[in-house]
Amino acid sequence: MDTNPVQYLAHQLAHPSGITGHVVAPLLNWRNGPLIKAAADLLSARPGEVVADVGFGGGLGLELLLEAVGSAGTVHGFDKSSTMVTRAARRWGAQVSAGNLSIHERSMSDMARDAELGLDALMTVNTVYYIDDLGGAFRSARTVLRPVGRIVVGVGDPHYMRRLPVSRYGLHLRSIGEVADALTMNGYKLSDHVRVGGPPSEDAFHLLFASADGS
């Protein structure tokens, strides 16, 4: 365990693990709840679709997507934390057994191995800070999307994020323009950008909506 408590929290937020990871999971759902719900609304998953939450953490996104696609649809959850994967598999064991939910222990950067999934849409919230090669990760994610697939990326404004003590420990705080460019330069067409969390200010989160351009 890191002796610096802020550094330890930063590590757990990036990669929840062990007993502390199980404590962090509901915290993630609570703290990120409004952004996750807004991302799911913007994604607009429809009954029968095949969709994914990448970096699902506490699992609120999985729950919302399962509700949206219904019994005829399928949700895929991707997370690099074995603790979060185990927790989700137990929490939604019935849905896993029924084939409505599949849990994968891997990051966005490793999704290319799942190209056969043919996702209609995916969302990822508060994950870009922990990715070294964001363009490569978006290219990897695009391989699992259908040619008309949709993606929603939720991210905190870097001005706000820099005020958080945990930001000093390994986070990549890119501008929203850089995140948007990483999408458009790697096979996506950006079509919407909305703010979440009150009137536009540096504390409001960002949601970027894009589609695979089919080229």
C-alpha positions in Angstrom: 0.0 0.0 0.0 1.2 3.5 -0.8 2.1 5.4 2.3 0.7 8.6 0.8 -3.1 8.4 1.2 -3.9 10.6 -1.7 -1.5 8.6 -4.0 -3.2 5.4 -2.7 -6.6 6.8 -3.6 -5.4 7.8 -7.0 -4.1 4.3 -7.6 -7.5 2.8 -6.5 -9.4 5.2 -8.8 -7.2 4.1 -11.7 -7.3 0.4 -10.9 -9.6 -0.6 -8.0 -8.2 -3.7 -6.3 -8.6 -5.9 -3.2 -10.9 -5.0 -0.3 -10.5 -1.3 -0.9 -11.6 -1.8 -4.5 -15.0 -3.1 -3.3 -15.3 0.1 -1.2 -14.3 2.3 -4.1 -16.9 0.8 -6.5 -20.0 2.3 -4.9 -18.1 5.5 -4.4 -17.5 5.6 -8.2 -21.2 5.0 -8.9 -22.2 7.8 -6.5 -19.5 10.4 -7.5 -19.9 9.7 -11.3 -23.6 8.9 -11.3 -24.9 12.1 -13.0 -22.2 11.8 -15.8 -22.8 8.1 -16.3 -26.5 8.6 -16.5 -26.1 11.5 -19.0 -23.7 9.3 -21.1 -26.2 6.5 -21.2 -29.0 8.9 -22.2 -26.8 10.4 -25.0 -25.8 6.9 -26.2 -29.5 6.1 -26.6 -29.2 2.3 -26.6 -32.2 0.7 -28.0 -33.9 -2.6 -27.3 -32.1 -5.5 -28.9 -28.8 -3.7 -29.5 -25.4 -4.9 -28.6 -23.6 -2.2 -26.5 -20.7 -1.8 -24.1 -19.5 0.1 -21.1 -15.7 0.4 -21.2 -14.1 0.9 -17.8 -17.4 0.2 -16.1 -15.9 0.5 -12.5 -18.8 0.4 -10.0 -21.2 -0.9 -12.7 -23.9 1.8 -12.8 -23.4 2.0 -16.6 -23.9 -1.7 -17.0 -27.2 -1.5 -15.1 -28.4 1.4 -17.2 -27.5 -0.3 -20.5 -29.1 -3.6 -19.5 -32.3 -1.7 -18.8 -32.1 0.0 -22.2 -31.4 -3.0 -24.4 -33.8 -5.3 -22.6 -33.9 -9.1 -22.8 -33.3 -9.1 -26.5 -30.1 -7.1 -26.3 -26.6 -7.8 -25.0 -24.3 -5.6 -22.9 -20.5 -6.1 -22.8 -18.5 -4.7 -19.9 -14.8 -4.0 -20.2 -12.6 -3.2 -17.2 -8.9 -3.8 -16.6 -9.5 -4.4 -12.8 -10.0 -8.0 -11.9 -11.7 -6.8 -8.7 -14.4 -4.9 -10.7 -14.8 -7.8 -13.1 -15.4 -10.2 -10.3 -17.8 -7.9 -8.5 -19.8 -7.3 -11.7 -20.0 -11.0 -12.5 -21.4 -11.7 -9.1 -23.8 -8.7 -9.0 -25.3 -9.6 -12.4 -24.8 -13.3 -12.4 -28.3 -14.0 -13.7 -27.8 -11.7 -16.7 -24.4 -13.3 -17.4 -26.0 -16.8 -17.3 -28.8 -15.6 -19.5 -26.4 -14.3 -22.1 -27.5 -10.7 -21.7 -24.2 -9.6 -20.1 -20.6 -10.5 -20.9 -17.7 -9.2 -18.7 -14.2 -8.8 -20.1 -11.1 -8.1 -18.1 -9.3 -5.8 -20.4 -8.8 -2.1 -21.2 -9.9 -0.1 -24.2 -6.5 -0.5 -25.7 -6.9 -4.3 -25.8 -10.4 -4.4 -27.3 -9.2 -5.2 -30.9 -9.2 -8.9 -30.0 -13.0 -8.6 -29.7 -13.5 -7.3 -33.2 -16.2 -10.0 -33.9 -18.6 -8.4 -31.4 -20.0 -5.9 -33.8 -21.2 -3.4 -31.2 -23.9 -0.9 -32.1 -22.6 1.5 -29.5 -20.3 2.0 -26.5 -19.7 4.4 -23.8 -16.7 5.2 -21.6 -16.7 7.6 -18.7 -13.7 9.0 -16.8 -11.2 6.6 -18.4 -9.2 8.8 -20.7 -7.0 10.1 -17.9 -5.5 6.6 -17.4 -4.7 5.9 -21.1 -1.2 6.6 -22.3 -1.9 6.3 -26.1 -5.5 7.7 -26.4 -5.5 7.5 -30.2 -4.5 3.9 -30.2 -7.2 3.1 -27.6 -9.8 4.7 -29.8 -8.6 2.8 -32.8 -8.8 -0.4 -30.8 -12.4 0.5 -29.7 -13.4 1.2 -33.3 -12.6 -2.3 -34.4 -15.4 -3.7 -32.2 -18.0 -1.1 -33.5 -20.2 -1.6 -36.5 -19.5 0.8 -39.4 -22.4 2.9 -38.2 -21.6 2.4 -34.5 -21.8 5.1 -31.9 -19.5 6.2 -29.1 -19.9 8.5 -26.1 -16.8 9.7 -24.2 -17.3 11.3 -20.8 -14.5 13.4 -19.4 -13.9 16.0 -16.7 -12.7 19.4 -17.7 -8.9 19.6 -17.2 -9.2 22.9 -15.4 -11.4 21.3 -12.8 -9.4 18.0 -12.7 -6.1 19.9 -12.0 -7.6 21.1 -8.7 -8.1 17.6 -7.5 -5.3 16.3 -5.3 -5.3 12.9 -7.0 -4.5 14.6 -10.4 -0.8 14.8 -9.3 -0.4 11.0 -9.5 -0.2 9.7 -13.1 -3.3 11.2 -14.7 -3.2 12.4 -18.3 -5.2 15.7 -18.2 -5.7 16.4 -21.9 -7.7 19.3 -23.2 -11.2 18.5 -24.6 -9.8 19.5 -28.0 -7.1 16.9 -27.7 -9.7 14.2 -26.8 -11.9 15.3 -29.7 -8.9 15.2 -32.1 -8.0 11.7 -30.9 -11.5 10.6 -32.0 -11.6 12.4 -35.4 -8.1 11.3 -36.3 -8.9 7.7 -35.6 -12.0 6.9 -37.6 -14.8 8.8 -35.9 -17.1 11.6 -36.9 -17.8 13.9 -33.9 -21.4 15.1 -33.9 -22.2 16.4 -30.5 -20.5 18.0 -27.4 -22.6 18.6 -24.3 -21.8 19.7 -20.8 -23.1 17.9 -17.6 -23.3 19.3 -14.1 -24.9 22.7 -14.2 -24.4 25.7 -16.4 -21.3 25.7 -18.6 -18.3 26.3 -16.4 -14.9 24.8 -15.8 -16.6 22.4 -13.2 -19.0 21.0 -15.8 -18.1 17.6 -17.3 -18.0 17.0 -21.0 -19.7 14.4 -23.2 -18.5 13.8 -26.7 -20.7 11.9 -29.1 -19.3 10.4 -32.3 -20.0 7.7 -34.8 -17.7 5.5 -36.8 -17.4 7.1 -40.2 -17.7 3.9 -42.2 -14.6 4.6 -44.3 
